[in-house]
C-alpha cells in the first residue's frame, strides 16, 4: 500500500508540473525555488541473524528434540535487495544560468523482515544458566525511518531554457535515524507478552549513514513557471559500511530514481 501511494504521488508531481508550464512567457528567471520531491533507491545488503536465534534439532526420523542450539544462518529469507522510499522539501538556489544548488530535509523509510523459510524460529529470552526460556516466532517486522539532509549541484550543458532540458547531478546524502517500528509475530498469542523483551534485545540500526552519487535528469517545463524534474542516480557510493536495520547490513546502492516539482519564488 505504501509503495502504491508513493508511485501515484510521483506521477502526480510530473503531471502537475507539466500542466502549469504549458504557457511560455518572457518572464525573468527566479533565483529561489521551492522543491517538493519523492524518490526511491534499491540497495543490496547482507542478512544479520541475531545471536538470540536458536534452532530445534531433529532426529533421523524428523521428530523435534527437546534441546536447542545456535543456528544463525539456517534457512532464513534473504532477498539481498531492499528499497528505501523517501519524500522531502528542497529549496533550490540558481547560482548561474547553467548551475543550481539544492538542499533541504528528506524523510525516508526502509522495511525489513526476519523470517524463516517455511516455518518458525526459536528465540532465547533473557535469563540465567538455570532458567532459560524460549519462544517460537514466525517473523519480526521492522521499519526504520530516517531524517536526512541532501546536498545537490545541478549543471545544465545548454544555456537556453528549453521546455525539456537535460542536466547532470552531483549529490550527497546524510541520514540520521529518527525512529524505528518493530512488530513480533508469534506462533502462539500467549507468547505475545514477551514482545517488549525481544524488542529490547535487538541491536539498533546505525544512527548515521551517508552516500554520494552522480546522475542525469530532465527538466520538464520553463524555469520561470512551476516545472518538474525526473532523475536517475548512478553510480552511488557509500562513505561507510552501515547497519540499515536490526537484521540487514548495507553492501551497496544499485540505482536511484527521483521526481520533483519546483515552484519559483519571487521576493
C-alpha positions in Angstrom: 0.0 0.0 0.0 2.8 2.5 0.9 4.6 1.7 -2.4 1.4 2.3 -4.5 0.8 5.7 -2.8 4.4 6.6 -3.5 4.2 5.8 -7.2 0.9 7.7 -7.5 2.4 10.8 -5.8 5.5 10.7 -8.1 3.3 10.6 -11.3 1.1 13.4 -10.0 4.1 15.7 -9.4 5.2 15.3 -13.0 1.7 15.8 -14.4 1.0 18.9 -12.3 4.4 20.5 -13.3 3.8 19.9 -17.0 0.3 21.4 -16.9 1.4 24.5 -15.0 4.2 25.1 -17.5 2.2 24.8 -20.7 2.2 28.5 -21.4 5.6 30.3 -22.1 6.1 34.0 -21.3 9.2 36.1 -21.4 9.5 36.5 -17.6 12.8 36.8 -15.8 14.0 33.6 -14.0 13.6 33.3 -10.3 16.7 32.9 -8.2 14.9 30.8 -5.5 12.6 27.9 -6.0 10.7 25.6 -3.6 11.2 21.9 -4.4 8.9 19.0 -3.4 10.4 15.6 -4.1 9.7 11.9 -4.0 12.1 9.0 -4.8 13.4 5.6 -4.2 16.7 3.7 -4.3 17.2 -0.1 -4.2 20.2 -1.4 -2.1 21.9 -4.7 -1.8 22.5 -6.0 1.8 23.7 -8.9 3.9 21.4 -10.5 6.4 22.3 -10.3 10.1 20.8 -13.0 12.3 20.6 -12.0 16.0 22.6 -14.1 18.4 19.4 -15.0 20.3 18.1 -17.1 17.5 18.1 -20.8 18.2 17.2 -24.0 16.3 15.3 -27.1 17.4 17.2 -30.1 16.2 15.5 -33.2 14.8 16.4 -36.8 14.9 16.8 -39.1 11.9 13.0 -39.6 11.7 12.3 -35.9 11.5 11.0 -35.6 15.1 11.9 -32.5 17.1 14.1 -33.0 20.1 13.9 -31.0 23.3 17.2 -29.3 23.2 18.1 -26.1 21.2 21.3 -24.9 19.7 22.7 -21.8 17.9 22.0 -21.8 14.2 22.5 -18.3 12.8 22.0 -18.8 9.1 19.6 -21.8 8.8 17.0 -21.2 6.0 16.3 -17.5 6.7 14.8 -15.4 4.0 17.5 -13.4 2.2 16.2 -11.4 -0.8 19.6 -9.5 -0.9 17.7 -6.4 -2.2 15.8 -3.7 -0.3 14.3 -0.4 -1.4 14.3 2.8 0.5 11.4 5.3 -0.3 11.5 9.0 0.5 9.8 12.3 0.3 11.3 15.7 1.0 11.3 19.5 0.7 14.4 21.0 -1.1 14.8 24.7 -1.8 16.9 25.4 -4.8 19.1 28.4 -5.5 20.1 29.4 -9.0 23.9 30.1 -8.9 24.1 30.9 -12.7 22.3 30.2 -15.9 23.6 26.7 -16.0 24.2 25.9 -12.4 22.0 25.5 -9.3 22.4 24.3 -5.7 19.7 22.5 -3.6 19.4 21.3 -0.1 16.6 20.6 2.4 15.1 17.9 4.5 14.2 14.3 3.5 12.1 11.7 5.3 12.9 8.1 4.2 11.8 4.6 5.3 13.1 1.1 4.8 11.1 -2.1 5.6 12.8 -5.2 6.8 11.8 -8.7 8.0 13.4 -11.6 9.8 11.6 -14.8 8.8 12.4 -18.4 8.2 11.5 -20.2 5.0 8.5 -22.4 5.6 8.3 -22.3 9.4 9.3 -20.5 12.6 12.5 -19.9 14.6 13.2 -20.1 18.3 14.2 -17.0 20.3 16.1 -17.2 23.6 14.7 -14.8 26.2 16.8 -13.1 28.9 17.6 -15.4 31.8 20.4 -17.2 33.5 22.1 -20.6 33.3 19.5 -22.3 35.5 16.4 -20.7 33.9 16.4 -20.2 30.2 13.1 -19.5 28.3 12.4 -19.8 24.6 9.6 -18.6 22.4 8.6 -19.5 18.8 8.5 -16.6 16.3 7.1 -16.6 12.8 8.7 -13.3 11.9 10.0 -9.9 13.1 9.0 -6.9 11.0 10.8 -3.6 11.3 10.6 -0.2 9.6 13.4 2.3 10.0 12.6 6.0 9.4 15.5 8.4 8.6 15.6 12.2 8.6 18.3 13.3 6.1 19.9 16.3 4.6 20.5 16.2 0.8 23.0 18.4 -0.9 23.0 18.6 -4.7 24.6 20.5 -7.5 22.9 20.6 -11.0 24.7 21.5 -14.2 22.9 22.3 -17.5 25.1 21.7 -20.6 23.0 24.1 -22.7 22.3 27.7 -21.7 19.0 28.1 -23.4 15.9 27.2 -21.3 14.1 24.7 -23.5 10.8 23.1 -22.3 12.6 19.8 -21.9 16.2 20.4 -20.8 18.9 17.8 -19.9 21.2 18.3 -16.9 23.7 16.4 -14.7 23.6 15.9 -10.9 26.3 15.6 -8.3 24.9 14.9 -4.8 25.5 13.7 -1.3 23.0 12.4 1.4 23.4 12.5 5.1 20.9 10.3 7.0 20.1 10.2 10.7 17.8 7.6 12.2 14.6 9.3 13.5 12.8 6.2 15.0 12.0 2.6 14.3 8.9 0.5 14.5 9.2 -3.2 15.3 6.5 -5.9 15.4 7.0 -9.5 16.5 4.6 -12.2 15.2 4.5 -15.3 17.4 3.2 -18.8 16.6 1.0 -18.6 19.7 -0.7 -15.5 21.0 0.1 -16.5 24.6 3.8 -15.7 23.8 2.9 -12.1 22.8 3.6 -10.9 26.4 7.3 -11.2 25.6 7.3 -8.8 22.6 8.8 -5.9 24.5 11.6 -8.1 25.9 12.5 -9.2 22.4 12.5 -5.6 21.1 14.9 -4.6 23.9 17.3 -7.5 22.9 17.5 -6.4 19.3 20.6 -4.5 18.2 19.8 -1.0 17.0 20.4 0.3 13.4 23.4 2.7 12.9 22.3 6.2 13.8 24.1 7.8 10.9 24.7 6.8 7.3 25.8 8.7 4.2 26.4 8.3 0.5 27.2 10.3 -2.7 26.0 9.9 -6.2 26.2 11.1 -9.8 23.1 11.3 -12.1 21.3 12.6 -15.1 18.0 14.3 -15.3 15.4 16.1 -17.4 13.7 19.4 -16.5 10.1 19.4 -17.9 8.8 22.9 -18.2 10.1 26.5 -18.2 12.1 27.7 -15.2 10.1 30.9 -14.6 7.0 28.7 -14.0 6.4 25.6 -11.9 8.3 22.7 -13.6 9.1 19.1 -12.9 12.3 17.0 -12.7 12.9 13.4 -13.4 16.3 12.0 -12.4 18.3 8.7 -12.5 21.1 8.5 -10.0 24.0 6.2 -11.0 26.6 5.3 -9.7 26.0 5.7 -6.0 28.8 5.3 -3.3 28.5 4.9 0.4 31.0 6.7 2.7 31.0 3.8 5.2 29.6 0.4 5.9 26.4 0.7 8.0 23.7 -1.4 9.5 20.4 -0.4 7.8 18.1 -2.3 10.2 18.5 -4.7 13.1 18.8 -7.6 10.5 20.5 -6.0 7.5 24.0 -4.7 6.8 24.5 -2.3 3.8 26.5 -3.6 0.8 25.9 -1.0 -1.9 23.3 1.1 -3.7 22.0 -0.1 -7.1 20.4 2.9 -8.6 18.2 5.9 -7.6 15.0 7.4 -9.1 13.9 10.9 -8.1 10.9 13.1 -9.2 10.3 16.6 -8.0 8.2 19.7 -8.5 9.9 23.1 -8.4 7.9 26.3 -7.8 9.6 29.7 -8.4 9.6 32.1 -5.5 9.5 35.8 -6.3 10.6 38.0 -3.4 
